[in-house]
Amino acid sequence: MNDAIRSRRRWISAALAGASCLAGVTTRSPRVLAQEDVVAGLLTPEAAEALARGHAYLARNQAPNGQFAGQMGGNVAVVSLAGLSWIAAGSLPGRGPYGEAVSRAVDLVARACGENGFIANSDAIQRGPMYGQGFATLFLAEVLGMSPREDLGEKVRSAVGLILRAQNYQGGWRYTPEPLDADLSVTICQMMALRAARNAGIYVPAEVIRAAVDYVRRSQNTDGGFMYQLEGGESRFPLTGGAIVALQNAGRYEGEELELAYQFLMRRLPQNLSPVTHNYFYYAHYYAVQAMWQRGGAAFAKYYQSIRDVLLEMQSDDGSWADIVGRHYGTAMACLVLSAPRSLLPIFQR
């Protein structure tokens, strides 16, 4: 067992012992304690209740084989995001309130792993299978060391190998597992997966990350926002949040490009708090909440309060959140956003 897996298992023990508690710890640094003072109280009783209802909705609608009924219910990205949302609240494979649900999600994604490293359910592939590859690899990498399954390490290594082979000459990735083209959205997804894999002890060549970082940086417009492809285009709020997260997960936490990106994000935030304005509402805030969490302090508190209140208003009576991709996707994403102040996902940690 390598050091990364040992570290992951120590993290699991801490999580089960109550690592989500933000108060009363006196061994943390003054910076961390100051941050905790700011986020304390953000996850209000109303938000906690909304989370509980969302997680329960997902569990009620999960079949024994791990998939969900209806639109995109068997897609590996949707199942992985649901699994990540339960883990963010403290459940682990086989342990916690949704431990069995997490295990079923792990089993489905593991069954979808091909010998060549491609992760997909043939009857649930939609446009852009590399999104599924990225989210599924992220999910399996996050549970590596948590699950009793002995085959997950090899499956994650194989999935990472496919991602590496699919990187194109520009340094990015596109919809299919071939190095033919690239766009920023798919590239961000693969960078998150590679960071999670590296955290779990899977080797990722440094030159791959350097090329990906260069692709992301070249995607920035002069207004601080990020475009979809290098050929040019307008700056977009969802892509800018994702670009910040990708750069930070690649180890770039400071720099002019990040400062300009945060300024763009905050300028565009008010018009992106209404899901009516675009079809990428949950995608946008999945990344924005991570970016603002890394920003920390009052900036995160202000952002989180805004998105929290919007999500509470949007929740349906059955505990779900609706989205064009499907309710299971919308609910998983909303739960991940709401969980941010106390998320137990390793990939979300500072």
N, C-alpha and C positions, 0 to 999 in steps of 0.2 A: 504494500500500500504506500503510495507516494505522499509527500508532505502536504500537497494540496488537498488530497482526500482526507487526510488526518485533520487538517485545519477545518475542512467542511464539516466533518463529524463533530468536532468540538463546537463549531457554530451551532449545529443542530441541538446539542445538549443545552447550550446557552438559551436558544430560542424556546425550547420546551420548559426551561426553568423560569421563563418570564422575561426574556430579553426585550419584549415590546414595552415594558414599563419604562417611562421616560423620567420619572421623578425618583428622588431619594438615593441616587447614586453619587457618591462623593469622590470616587476614584477617577472620574473623567476630567479631561482638561477644561480650563476656563472657557475656551472657545466652544467646546461641545456643550457645556452647561449653559452658556449664553444662548446657543441655538435652541436648546431644549426649552428654555424660558419662553422663547418666541412661539414655538410650535405647540406648547402646552395649551390645551383647550381648543385647538383647531378641529380636532376630531370630536365634535360635539355629540351628545347622546342621540340627537336626531340623525347625524351622519352615521354613527355606529349602528343604529337601528336600520337605516337604509342599506348599509353594507350587509348586515345579517340577512335581510330580506332578499337582497340580490344573490348572495351565496346560496341561500336556501332554494331560490328559483332555479339556479343552475343545477343543484343536486337533484331536485325533484324531476328535472327534465333530462337527466342523464340516463341512458340505457345501460344494461349490464355490460355491454361491449365497449363502453366508454364514450360513445358518440351521443349527439343530441338529435332530437327529432326536428324535422323541417329544414328550412333553408340553411345550407352550409354546415349542417350539424355534424357531418363526418369529416369536415375539412380539418387537416392537422393543425393549421394555424388557429382556428377557432377553439379546438379542443385544448391546445397548448395554452392559449390565453386564459381559458377557464381554469386550467390547472395552476397557472401562475397566480391567478387571483385568489385561489384558496390558500396557496403557500404564503402569499403576502399577508394573510390574516393569521398565520400561525399553524396551519395544518400541514402535515408532511405525509409522504406515502405510508398509509397504514396507521397513522397516528394523528390524533386531533379530531375535532368535530367533523371534518370532511376528509379524513385520512383515506377512507375507502374510495371516495370519489377521485382523489388525486391518484391513487393507485390505478384505478380504471383508466384515467387519462394517460398515465405513463404507459400502460399496457397497449392502448390503442396506438399511440405514437410509435412505440417500439415495434409493433407489428407492421407499421407502414414503412419501416426502414428497409430499403432495398440493398442488395449486395454491393452496389456501386456507390452507396452513400446517399442516394436520393430518397427523401422522405415525402411520401404522398400516398393517399388513398385513391386508387384509380377511379372510383365512382364518386369522388368528391373534389376533384381538381377543378378549379376555376381559373380564370385568367390570372397569370402571374404566379406559377407554382413556386418560384423562388421566395415569395413571401412565406409560404408554408414551410419551405426549407429553413428559412431564417428563424421564424418563431418556434418551430419544432426543435431545432438544434439548441436554441436558447433554453427552452423548457427542459430538455433532457440534460443539458449541461448544468442547469440549476439543481436538478434532483440527483445528480451524480454524487454518490456518497450518502444520500438520504435514503435511497431505495435499496431493498435487499437484492434486487436483480443484479446478477454478476455480469450481464452482457452489455450494460449500458455504456461502459467505458469504450468498448470497441465500436459500438454504434455511434457514439459521439465523434470518435476519431474518424470513422468512415464518413460521417456527415460533414465534418470539417474538411476532409480531403476533397469532397465534391465542391464545396464552396471555394476552396483554393483554386481548383481547376477551372472554375467558372469565372474567375476575375478577368476582365478584359484588359486590353493594352492601355486604356486610360486610367486604370486602377479601380474601376467600379464594377457593378453587377447590373443585370437586367432581368426580365421576367423568366427566362428559361435558363437551365443549367448549362449554358454554352457561353464562351467568352467572345460574344459577337458585338455587344452593345452595352450601354450603361445608362442608368438614371440615378438620381440622388436618393429617391425613396427606397428602392430595393437595396442600394448600397448601404444606407443607414441600417437596414434590417440585418444585413450580413455582418456588419461591423459589431452590432450588439451580440450576435451569436458567437462571433469569434472571441469577443472579450469574455463572455461567460465561459466558453470552452477553455480559454487560457486560465481563467480564475480556478477552474476545476482541474488544472494540471495537464491539459492537452496542449501539445506543441503547436504554436502558430508562428510561422516565419516572420521576423521583424520587417522584412522587405515588403511583405504583403500589406502590413499595417501602414507602412510609410507611403506606399502607393495609394492606398485608400484615403489616407489623410490628405494627400496632395489632391486627389480627386474632389474631396469635399471642399477644400479651401478654394479651388478653382471654380467652384459652383457659386461662390458668393458674389452678389451684386454690390454696386457702390453704395446702396442705401442700407447695407448691413444684412439684408435678407438673402435667401438662397433660392436659386432657380432649379428647375426640374432636370434639365440636361445642359451640358456644356455649350451646346449650340446657341444658347441664349433663351431668355424668357423672363417673365416677371418674377419678383420675389414673392414667396408664399409663406404664410404663417406656419402651416404644418411642417413644411420642409425645414424652416429655420429652427424650430424647436428640436426636430430630429437631428439636424446638423450639429447643434450645440451638444446634444447627448453623445453623438458619434465621436466628436472631437474629444470630449472629456473622457469617454471610455477608451480612447486611444492614448490617453495620458496628457492631453493638452488642456490644462485648466485655466490658463491665463493667456492673454494676447489680445491685440487690437481686433482681430477678427471676431473673437468671442464677445468683446465689449460692444462692438457694433451690432452683433447679432442679438444680444440681450436688449439693446436699445430699440431695435426693430420689433422684437417680440412684444415689448411693453407698449410701443406705439399702436400696434395692431390688435392688442388684446381685447379692447372693448368691443370691436366689431366681430370678434371671433368667439364671443360668449353665447351667441345665439346659434343653435343647430340649424336654423332655417337658412343661414347664409351660405352654407356649403355642405357637401356630402361627406366630408372627412372630419366631422366634429370630434368623434372619439379618438380617431387616429391622431388628430392634432393635439389633443390634450393629454393623451398617453405620453407623448414626447414632451410637451410643454411642462407638465407637472414634474417630470424628471429633471428637466433643465432648470426650472425654478427651485426645486429642492436642492440642487447643487449650488445655486446662487445663495440660498439660505436667508436667514434673518427676516427683516420686515418685508422684503421683496417677495419672498415665498409666502409669508403669512397673508399678504394682501391678495396675491394671486389665488392661493388656495381657498380663501374665504369666498372669493367670487365664483370660482368654478364649483365649489361645494354647494353653494346655494342654488346655482343653476341646475346641477344634477339632482338635488333633492326635489326641485319642482318638476323635473322631467320624469321621475320614476313612476311607473305604472302601478296600479293597485295590486297586481300579482307579484311585485318585487322586481320586475324586469325593466330594462331600458330598450326602447325600440331603435332600430337603425336599418338603413337600406340593405346592409349586408345580412341582417338577421338579428333577432333578439338575443341570442346567446352570445354573439359577438359584442353587441352593444352593452350587455350586462357585464360581461367579463371586463371590458375596457373601463366602464364606469366604476366598477369595484376596484380596479387597479389604481385609478386616479384618486378615488376617495381614501384608499389605504395609504397614500403617500406619507403622511406624517409619522406613521408607525410601521411602515412596510418592513417585513422580515426577509424580503428577497435579497440575496447577496448582490445581485447586479445593480440594485437600487441604493446600496449602501455607499456612504461617503468614504 
